[in-house]
Amino acid sequence: MNKKELMRAYRQMYLARAFETRVAEQYTRGRIGGFCHLYTGEEAVAVGALWHLRPEDYVLGSYRDHAYYLIRGGDPRKAMAELFGHSDGCCKGKGGSMHFCDAGMNFFGGYGIVGGMCPIAVGLGLAAQRLGEKRVVVCFFGDGATNQGVYHEALNMGTLYQLPIVWVCENNQYAIGTSVPRSSAVESMSRKAAAYGMPAETVDGMDFFKMQSVSERAVARARAGKGPTFIEAKCYRYRGHSMSDPATYRSKEEVEFWRQRDPLPRMRAAIRHDFEAEDREFEEVEAEVGRLLSEAVAFAERGRELPVERLYEDLYVDEAAASPTSAGPA
């Protein structure tokens, strides 16, 4: 990878981190309501896992979904407006933090139900396979999802039908406030997944280079019709489960251990070492992102909630549009 590509990866990671910082600020000011789950600390997982995707590929994630949307090319202004609950948000203000979605760029959403994205990934993968499309599905979920029944059904079907899915388990050590040793009889998520007859790897999710490398192989395998791959990305969220969680169940020593593995400084150090990049180059990227996010907040502040009479729109498919006549011959 050349310097330009690595600087682009650094920008994506920094954008995801800085966006969450702005979100936390706006949340504490009372401008964002409801549940709000931040991705701070896990940026290398998403950027690395999505690095080799094409625009036509599908992406699904959990309720910690802001970063996926931004990395796939989502508009930070629409993202912030959605969090404000305004009509010019990416989901017209109806989804909020946990339900970002943009079908136009094949990001099929964050899901508030633990493990709820897994069967949808199977459906998308099956559709791509039946239509003879070379699309790949990347499905993100947390370690807590591996204890849900629907997760096991989805992994089983994915391998049974050799679907083009890359399962990405973001093992950030906690399912809300319950640690992996207390919630899972088998602590290795990749070992769990291997029971479903597919390649399963554990990787340092705090390292962009390792994430993009393992993802490259998984995406290529899926695109070649060789079936799914499971990636367990060992990572850590620096904030609590949500903005309302003080995370008192974690020791200061544990948090500091993972702080030393922060993916952003590691990425910056690698670029400086390999390409003799100057601090000025990173500062320019960070300043540009800062301006972008300031405009995103200003954009959200100017917005308004959807009128009450429009709240029941988007619940059903338009009957005329869905009719056999308009859809063409079966």
HUBELWO-V553836 format. One record per helix or strand of 3 or more residues. SS is the DSSP state (A for helix, B for strand). FROM is the first residue (numbers start at 0). LEN is the number of residues. If there is no record, write none. Layout:
ss;from;len
SS;FROM;LEN
SS;FROM;LEN
This chain:
ss;from;len
A;2;26
A;42;8
B;57;5
A;65;6
A;75;9
A;96;3
A;102;3
B;106;5
A;115;15
B;136;6
A;142;5
A;148;12
B;164;7
A;179;4
A;188;6
B;198;6
A;207;16
B;228;6
A;251;8
A;262;13
A;278;24
A;307;3
A;318;4
A;323;4
